[in-house]
């Protein structure tokens, strides 16, 4: 007791000190970012307040407008290949300096960012809403919470997963130590989509910068206005920690700009459609640049008969509306057990009919506008194809006062009597459409879920968690949620990505962080300089006559399955090492 008592006291004192240390807030400076030109105060000049009329003519500019109102926001230049290469070269110079930075400096950068985000949530969400048409609530869920979670995870675990990781040496290298070291790759190139303009920039940037890289991000032509403002926040936080200029850059343009970026950087991270993903791969092949692709999704939402129907219906509608044009590729295929099919559809219709779409900053709307031009026309084509093949619309939401932005809205729609012969069940819709199909058995549900060229995620609901887990385990996808939807992405320790036409590689989590690194295997002597690697005499040049016999015995001594055979082989090894070497006679060549 006398021995353990001091240890207990020390342990309690350590725990108390750690708790008190946690209660002391870190010293995190504030940053100022000019946002005066980004806010809609109702007093815009005539130059930047007119209604934007889309033009199919390529002007060399990235024109920006509010999809919810079609109000013109301004323009950004389409960077040419030489300009892109120059921006990458500047980022490379900055990366060489930043690679020597400490984790303490990198963590301070994250804290400054986190502080600014928390204190300016409304500003960040409003800018995202104006540029993409999403509601403030959707912006908070997808832009703010996910980004704050990623920063918090990196602060608590990032350094741990970038430190050298020691591995076992195996039987033949017991006198060695082996480890994996992680070094920055250089300049990461990211080409990101428009659906989450803030998070899609911050997500690859945080992993790249924390692992010692620089990054050049090509933002979507549909979200360049917000992306260029978010760069101001990042640059202000970097300047506050003394980081070199040009460590993070945002570039604007179209396909040619993205192609130039792919051919200039050390790694490419792409978030977008499968079609563009294929183009990225072809361009990256010329320089053998590694690529991570996060592409489309057609996630299955499976509902078993033993669930709380009203509860799951509310989640299902949220999952469907998250697949709207201004948000993410959420659930797009809904499979419901036949025993609760009618009651589930009725509950969903009741919820959807209460949903109203409209300009999110003008009134209280549940759903905003579609970001891309002409996308509502594509959605209508998918719906018409389903109706022509026997489907039926059983419920729709409403649309509020949308003035001149009629083509930017699509009412939330519930469709039944759907089959996999319809394009709506096979092609990525990226819209607020909820096709519901029934199944009779778990095996049928799995078969339906796997009948897709996509493999991003799935959600399975059942009163039996064991049953839900078994169903999810059989679905070919990269992300699975049990009795929930999209919760995986809020666990930033988990990798995110898909299979099949949903892409490959992972971002987020340990895998995503290390994907920004050169992974190097290192082996060294454990007891240097006292024990060094020496080539055994029987296999030194010229190789002795018993050289192969020595190798045979050595292999059996190390890896034999029978302990007695291994001991016998070890005796032979020691015996041959102690014998004088007999060199083979030189062979005649005539």
C-alpha positions in Angstrom: 0.0 0.0 0.0 2.8 2.4 0.9 4.2 1.9 -2.7 1.0 2.5 -4.5 -0.2 5.5 -2.5 2.3 8.0 -4.0 1.5 6.8 -7.5 -2.2 7.3 -6.9 -1.7 10.8 -5.6 0.5 11.7 -8.6 -2.1 10.2 -11.0 -4.9 12.3 -9.5 -2.7 15.4 -9.5 -1.9 14.8 -13.2 -5.6 14.4 -14.1 -6.5 17.5 -12.1 -3.8 19.6 -13.8 -4.9 18.3 -17.2 -8.5 19.2 -16.4 -7.5 22.7 -15.3 -5.4 23.1 -18.4 -8.4 22.2 -20.6 -10.4 25.0 -18.9 -7.9 27.6 -19.8 -8.7 28.9 -23.2 -5.9 29.0 -25.7 -4.5 32.3 -26.8 -6.0 32.6 -30.3 -5.7 35.9 -32.2 -8.7 37.3 -34.2 -8.4 38.1 -37.8 -10.2 40.8 -39.9 -11.6 39.9 -43.3 -13.2 42.6 -45.5 -16.6 41.4 -46.5 -18.2 44.8 -47.4 -18.5 43.9 -51.0 -20.1 40.6 -50.4 -23.2 41.6 -48.4 -26.6 42.4 -50.0 -27.6 45.6 -48.2 -30.3 46.5 -50.7 -28.2 49.5 -52.0 -26.2 47.9 -54.8 -25.2 50.1 -57.7 -26.9 49.6 -61.0 -23.8 47.9 -62.3 -24.0 44.9 -60.1 -27.7 44.6 -59.3 -29.2 43.8 -62.7 -30.9 40.5 -63.5 -28.4 38.1 -65.2 -29.4 36.7 -68.5 -27.4 33.5 -69.2 -25.5 33.4 -72.5 -24.1 30.4 -74.3 -21.4 32.5 -75.8 -18.0 31.9 -74.2 -16.8 35.3 -73.0 -13.5 34.4 -71.3 -15.0 35.4 -68.0 -16.7 33.4 -65.2 -20.0 35.2 -64.7 -21.5 35.0 -61.2 -25.1 35.4 -60.2 -27.6 34.4 -57.5 -29.5 31.3 -58.7 -32.3 32.1 -56.3 -33.0 35.6 -57.8 -30.8 35.7 -61.0 -29.2 38.9 -59.6 -25.8 39.5 -61.1 -22.9 39.3 -58.7 -19.8 40.0 -60.9 -17.2 38.1 -62.7 -13.8 36.5 -62.4 -11.1 35.8 -65.0 -10.8 32.6 -66.9 -7.1 31.8 -66.2 -5.1 30.5 -69.1 -2.7 27.5 -68.8 0.4 29.7 -68.5 -1.2 31.7 -65.7 -2.2 28.5 -63.9 1.4 27.1 -64.1 2.7 30.4 -62.7 0.3 30.2 -59.8 1.4 26.6 -59.1 5.1 27.6 -59.3 4.5 30.3 -56.6 2.7 27.7 -54.5 5.7 25.4 -54.8 8.0 28.0 -53.5 5.7 28.6 -50.5 5.5 24.9 -49.9 9.2 24.5 -49.6 9.2 27.0 -46.7 6.0 25.6 -45.1 7.3 22.0 -45.1 9.7 23.1 -42.3 6.9 24.5 -40.2 6.0 22.9 -36.8 2.8 21.2 -35.9 2.4 23.9 -33.2 2.3 26.6 -36.0 -0.1 24.5 -38.1 -2.4 23.9 -35.1 -2.5 27.7 -34.4 -3.6 28.3 -38.0 -6.4 25.8 -37.5 -7.5 27.5 -34.3 -7.5 30.9 -35.9 -9.7 29.6 -38.7 -12.0 27.8 -36.2 -12.4 31.0 -34.2 -13.3 33.1 -37.3 -15.8 30.5 -38.5 -17.6 30.3 -35.2 -17.8 34.0 -34.9 -18.9 34.6 -38.5 -21.3 31.7 -39.2 -24.0 33.9 -40.5 -21.7 35.7 -42.9 -20.2 32.4 -44.3 -23.7 30.8 -44.7 -25.2 33.9 -46.3 -22.4 34.0 -48.9 -22.9 30.3 -49.6 -26.6 30.8 -49.9 -26.3 33.7 -52.3 -23.9 31.8 -54.6 -25.7 28.4 -54.6 -29.3 29.0 -53.6 -29.2 26.8 -50.5 -31.0 27.7 -47.3 -29.2 29.1 -44.3 -30.0 25.9 -42.3 -28.5 23.7 -45.1 -25.5 25.9 -45.2 -25.0 25.6 -41.5 -25.3 21.8 -41.6 -23.1 21.2 -44.6 -20.7 24.1 -44.6 -20.1 25.1 -40.9 -20.6 21.9 -38.9 -18.6 19.6 -41.1 -15.7 22.1 -41.4 -15.6 22.7 -37.7 -15.6 18.9 -37.1 -12.7 18.4 -39.5 -10.7 21.2 -37.8 -11.4 19.8 -34.4 -10.3 16.3 -35.4 -7.1 17.6 -37.0 -6.3 19.6 -33.8 -6.8 16.5 -31.6 -5.4 13.7 -33.8 -3.7 15.1 -36.9 -0.2 15.2 -35.6 -0.5 11.7 -34.2 -1.3 10.2 -37.6 1.5 12.1 -39.4 4.2 11.0 -36.9 6.4 8.0 -37.9 4.5 4.8 -37.4 6.6 1.8 -36.2 5.8 -1.6 -37.7 6.8 -5.1 -37.0 10.1 -6.3 -38.6 9.3 -9.9 -39.2 11.4 -12.9 -38.2 14.3 -12.3 -40.6 14.9 -8.7 -39.5 14.7 -8.9 -35.7 17.8 -6.9 -35.4 16.2 -4.0 -37.3 13.5 -1.4 -36.6 11.0 -0.6 -39.3 8.7 2.4 -39.6 6.6 4.4 -42.0 7.3 8.1 -42.4 5.0 10.7 -44.0 6.4 13.6 -46.0 4.4 16.3 -47.9 4.0 15.6 -51.6 4.4 19.3 -52.7 1.6 21.1 -54.4 -1.9 19.6 -54.2 -4.3 20.5 -56.9 -8.0 20.4 -56.0 -10.9 20.8 -58.5 -14.1 21.1 -56.4 -17.8 21.2 -57.1 -20.3 23.9 -56.4 -22.6 22.2 -53.9 -20.7 23.2 -50.8 -18.5 26.1 -51.8 -17.1 26.7 -48.3 -16.5 23.1 -47.1 -15.3 21.9 -50.5 -12.5 24.4 -50.4 -11.7 24.0 -46.7 -11.8 20.2 -46.7 -8.9 19.5 -49.1 -7.1 22.7 -48.0 -7.0 21.7 -44.3 -5.6 18.2 -45.0 -3.0 19.6 -47.4 -1.7 22.4 -45.3 -1.7 20.5 -42.1 0.4 17.8 -43.7 2.9 20.4 -45.0 1.7 20.9 -48.5 0.6 23.9 -50.5 -2.7 23.8 -52.5 -4.2 25.4 -55.5 -7.9 25.0 -55.8 -9.9 25.4 -59.0 -13.4 26.4 -57.9 -16.5 25.6 -59.9 -17.6 28.2 -62.4 -21.0 27.9 -60.6 -19.5 29.0 -57.2 -16.5 31.3 -58.0 -17.9 34.3 -56.2 -18.1 32.7 -52.8 -14.9 30.7 -53.4 -12.8 33.8 -53.9 -14.1 35.4 -50.8 -13.4 32.3 -48.7 -9.8 32.5 -49.9 -9.6 35.8 -48.1 -10.4 34.1 -44.8 -7.8 31.4 -45.4 -5.1 33.9 -46.4 -5.8 36.1 -43.3 -5.4 33.1 -41.0 -2.2 32.0 -42.7 -0.7 35.5 -42.5 -1.5 35.5 -38.7 0.8 32.6 -38.2 3.5 33.9 -40.5 2.9 31.4 -43.3 4.4 32.2 -46.7 2.3 33.9 -49.3 0.7 31.8 -52.0 0.6 28.7 -49.8 -3.1 28.4 -50.6 -4.5 29.8 -53.8 -7.9 29.8 -55.6 -8.2 29.9 -59.3 -11.2 30.5 -61.6 -12.0 29.3 -65.1 -13.4 26.5 -67.1 -12.2 23.1 -68.5 -8.9 24.5 -69.9 -8.0 26.0 -66.5 -8.7 22.7 -64.8 -6.6 20.7 -67.3 -3.7 23.0 -66.8 -3.9 22.5 -63.1 -3.9 18.7 -63.4 -0.7 18.7 -65.5 1.1 21.0 -63.1 0.7 19.7 -59.6 1.9 16.7 -57.5 -1.5 15.3 -56.7 -5.1 15.9 -57.9 -8.2 15.8 -55.7 -11.4 16.0 -57.8 -15.0 16.3 -56.6 -17.5 16.2 -59.4 -19.2 14.1 -62.1 -18.0 10.7 -63.4 -17.7 12.2 -66.9 -15.3 15.0 -65.8 -13.5 12.5 -63.6 -12.6 10.4 -66.6 -11.2 13.5 -68.3 -9.1 14.2 -65.1 -7.7 10.7 -65.2 -6.7 10.9 -68.9 -4.9 14.2 -68.3 -3.2 13.0 -65.2 -2.0 9.9 -67.0 0.3 11.9 -69.1 2.3 13.0 -66.1 1.5 9.9 -63.9 0.0 12.3 -61.3 -1.9 10.5 -58.5 -5.6 11.2 -58.4 -8.4 10.9 -55.8 -11.9 11.0 -57.4 -15.0 11.7 -55.4 -17.7 11.4 -58.1 -21.5 10.9 -58.3 -23.8 9.0 -56.1 -27.1 7.2 -56.2 -27.4 6.2 -52.6 -29.9 3.6 -51.5 -32.2 4.3 -48.6 -33.6 1.0 -47.3 -36.5 0.9 -44.8 -37.5 -2.4 -43.2 -41.0 -3.1 -41.9 -40.0 -2.9 -38.2 -39.2 0.8 -38.0 -40.9 3.9 -36.5 -42.5 5.1 -39.7 -43.0 8.8 -38.9 -39.5 9.1 -37.5 -37.8 7.4 -40.5 -40.1 9.3 -43.0 -38.8 12.6 -41.7 -35.2 11.5 -42.1 -36.0 10.2 -45.6 -37.4 13.5 -46.8 -34.4 15.3 -45.4 -32.2 12.8 -47.3 -34.1 13.4 -50.5 -34.1 17.2 -50.3 -30.3 17.1 -49.5 -30.1 15.7 -53.0 -31.5 18.9 -54.4 -29.5 20.8 -56.9 -28.1 23.2 -54.4 -27.0 20.6 -52.0 -25.3 17.2 -52.1 -25.8 13.8 -53.8 -27.9 12.4 -51.0 -30.3 9.5 -51.1 -31.8 9.1 -54.5 -33.4 5.6 -54.3 -35.8 4.6 -51.6 -36.7 1.0 -51.0 -39.5 0.3 -48.5 -40.8 -3.1 -47.2 -44.1 -3.9 -48.8 -45.8 -4.3 -45.3 -45.3 -0.6 -44.5 -45.1 0.8 -48.0 -48.5 2.5 -48.1 -48.2 4.0 -44.6 -44.6 5.2 -45.3 -45.6 6.8 -48.6 -48.5 8.6 -47.0 -46.3 9.9 -44.2 -43.7 11.1 -46.7 -46.3 12.8 -48.9 -47.6 14.7 -45.8 -44.2 16.0 -45.0 -43.3 16.9 -48.6 -46.5 18.8 -49.1 -45.4 21.1 -46.2 -42.1 21.9 -47.9 -41.8 25.2 -49.8 -39.1 26.3 -52.1 -38.1 29.9 -52.6 -35.3 32.5 -52.4 -33.7 31.5 -49.1 -32.7 35.0 -48.0 -36.0 36.6 -48.9 -38.4 34.5 -46.8 -38.6 31.4 -44.6 -38.2 28.6 -47.1 -37.4 24.9 -46.6 -35.6 24.6 -49.9 -33.7 27.0 -52.1 -32.9 27.2 -55.8 -31.0 24.9 -58.1 -27.5 26.2 -58.7 -26.9 25.1 -62.3 -28.6 26.5 -65.3 -31.0 24.2 -67.1 -30.7 21.5 -64.4 -34.5 21.7 -63.7 -35.1 20.8 -67.3 -32.9 17.6 -66.9 -34.9 16.7 -63.7 -38.2 17.1 -65.6 -36.9 14.8 -68.4 -36.1 12.1 -65.8 -39.6 12.5 -64.2 -41.3 12.4 -67.6 -39.4 9.2 -68.5 -40.6 7.6 -65.3 -44.2 8.7 -65.9 -44.2 7.4 -69.4 -43.1 4.0 -68.1 -45.9 3.8 -65.5 -44.7 5.8 -62.5 -47.1 8.2 -60.6 -46.5 11.5 -58.8 -48.3 11.2 -55.5 -47.2 14.4 -53.8 -45.3 17.7 -54.4 -44.2 20.6 -52.4 -44.8 24.2 -53.3 -42.8 27.1 -54.7 -42.9 30.5 -53.3 -42.3 33.9 -54.8 -39.5 33.3 -57.3 -40.0 36.3 -59.6 -37.7 36.0 -62.6 -35.9 32.8 -61.5 -38.5 30.4 -62.6 -36.1 27.9 -64.2 -34.0 27.7 -61.1 -36.6 25.8 -59.0 -38.0 22.3 -58.9 -40.6 21.4 -56.4 -39.9 18.4 -54.1 -41.6 15.5 -55.7 -42.7 12.0 -54.5 -43.0 9.3 -57.2 -44.2 5.7 -56.7 -44.6 2.7 -59.0 -41.0 3.1 -60.1 -38.8 0.4 -61.5 -35.1 0.1 -62.4 -36.0 0.3 -66.1 -36.5 4.0 -65.5 -33.7 6.5 -65.9 -34.7 8.1 -62.6 -33.5 5.0 -60.8 -30.3 4.7 -62.8 -29.0 8.2 -63.5 -27.8 10.6 -60.9 -30.6 13.2 -60.5 -29.1 15.6 -58.1 -32.5 17.0 -57.4 -35.4 16.9 -54.8 -37.1 13.9 -56.3 -38.1 10.9 -54.1 -38.7 7.7 -56.1 -40.1 5.0 -53.7 -40.0 1.3 -54.6 -41.1 -1.7 -52.5 -39.3 -4.9 -51.6 -40.4 -8.2 -50.1 -37.2 -9.6 -48.5 -33.8 -8.4 -47.3 -32.2 -10.3 -50.1 -34.3 -8.4 -52.6 -33.4 -5.1 -51.0 -29.7 -5.8 -51.3 -30.1 -6.9 -54.9 -31.9 -3.6 -55.7 -29.4 -1.5 -53.9 -26.5 -3.1 -55.8 -28.2 -2.7 -59.1 -26.5 0.6 -59.8 -23.3 1.9 -61.6 -22.7 4.0 -58.5 -21.4 3.0 -55.1 -21.0 6.0 -52.8 -23.2 5.3 -49.8 -26.3 3.7 -48.3 -28.6 4.0 -45.3 -30.4 1.1 -43.8 -33.2 1.3 -41.2 -34.5 -1.5 -39.1 -35.8 -2.1 -35.5 -33.1 -4.7 -35.3 -29.7 -3.2 -35.5 -28.2 -6.6 -36.2 -30.4 -6.9 -39.3 -29.6 -3.4 -40.5 -25.9 -4.1 -40.2 -26.2 -7.4 -42.1 -28.0 -5.7 -45.0 -25.6 -2.8 -45.1 -22.6 -5.2 -45.1 -23.8 -6.7 -48.4 -24.2 -3.4 -50.3 -21.2 -2.4 -52.5 -20.4 1.1 -51.5 -17.9 3.1 -49.6 -20.0 4.6 -46.9 -22.8 3.0 -44.9 -25.1 4.4 -42.2 -27.1 2.2 -39.8 -30.4 3.7 -38.7 -29.3 7.1 -39.8 -28.4 9.1 -42.9 -25.2 11.0 -43.8 -23.9 10.7 -40.2 -20.6 9.2 -41.5 -19.4 12.6 -42.7 -19.7 14.1 -39.3 -17.2 11.5 -38.1 -14.1 13.1 -39.6 -11.9 10.2 -38.4 -13.6 8.1 -41.1 -12.5 8.0 -44.8 -15.0 9.2 -47.3 -15.3 8.0 -50.9 -17.0 5.4 -53.1 -16.5 2.6 -55.6 -17.6 1.9 -59.2 -18.6 5.2 -60.9 -18.6 7.0 -57.6 -14.8 7.1 -57.8 -11.8 5.8 -55.8 -9.4 7.0 -53.2 -10.5 8.6 -50.0 -10.5 12.0 -48.4 -11.2 12.8 -44.7 -10.0 10.6 -41.9 -6.6 9.1 -41.5 -6.6 7.8 -45.0 -7.4 11.2 -46.5 -4.7 13.0 -44.4 -2.0 10.5 -45.3 -3.2 10.6 -49.0 -1.6 14.0 -49.1 1.8 12.5 -48.1 4.7 10.7 -49.7 4.6 7.4 -47.7 8.2 6.2 -47.1 9.2 2.9 -45.6 12.4 3.1 -43.5 14.5 0.3 -42.0 17.5 0.7 -39.8 19.7 -1.3 -37.4 18.2 -1.6 -34.0 21.5 -1.7 -32.0 23.8 0.3 -34.3 26.8 0.3 -34.3 27.1 -2.7 -32.1 25.2 -5.1 -34.3 25.4 -4.5 -38.1 24.0 -6.4 -41.0 26.6 -8.9 -42.4 26.2 -11.2 -45.3 26.6 -14.8 -44.1 29.7 -16.5 -45.3 28.1 -19.3 -47.3 26.4 -16.7 -49.6 29.2 -14.2 -49.8 30.8 -13.8 -53.3 31.9 -16.2 -54.6 29.1 -18.2 -53.3 30.1 -21.4 -51.5 29.0 -24.9 -52.6 26.6 -25.2 -49.7 25.1 -21.7 -50.3 21.7 -23.0 -51.4 21.6 -25.6 -48.7 22.3 -22.8 -46.2 19.4 -20.8 -47.7 17.1 -23.8 -47.5 17.9 -24.4 -43.8 17.6 -20.6 -43.0 14.1 -20.4 -44.6 12.9 -23.5 -42.7 14.4 -22.2 -39.4 12.6 -18.9 -39.8 9.2 -20.0 -41.2 8.8 -23.7 -40.7 5.4 -24.7 -39.3 6.8 -27.4 -37.0 8.9 -26.2 -34.0 11.1 -29.3 -34.1 11.8 -28.9 -37.8 12.7 -25.3 -37.2 15.1 -26.2 -34.4 16.8 -28.9 -36.6 17.1 -26.4 -39.4 18.6 -23.8 -37.0 21.3 -26.3 -36.0 22.2 -26.9 -39.6 22.4 -23.1 -40.2 24.8 -22.7 -37.2 26.8 -25.7 -38.3 27.3 -24.3 -41.9 28.3 -20.9 -40.5 31.0 -22.5 -38.4 32.4 -24.6 -41.2 35.1 -23.3 -43.5 33.7 -22.3 -46.8 34.3 -24.4 -49.9 34.2 -22.4 -53.0 32.9 -24.1 -56.1 35.3 -24.9 -58.9 35.2 -22.4 -61.8 33.3 -23.8 -64.7 35.0 -24.3 -68.1 33.6 -22.0 -70.8 35.3 -23.7 -73.8 
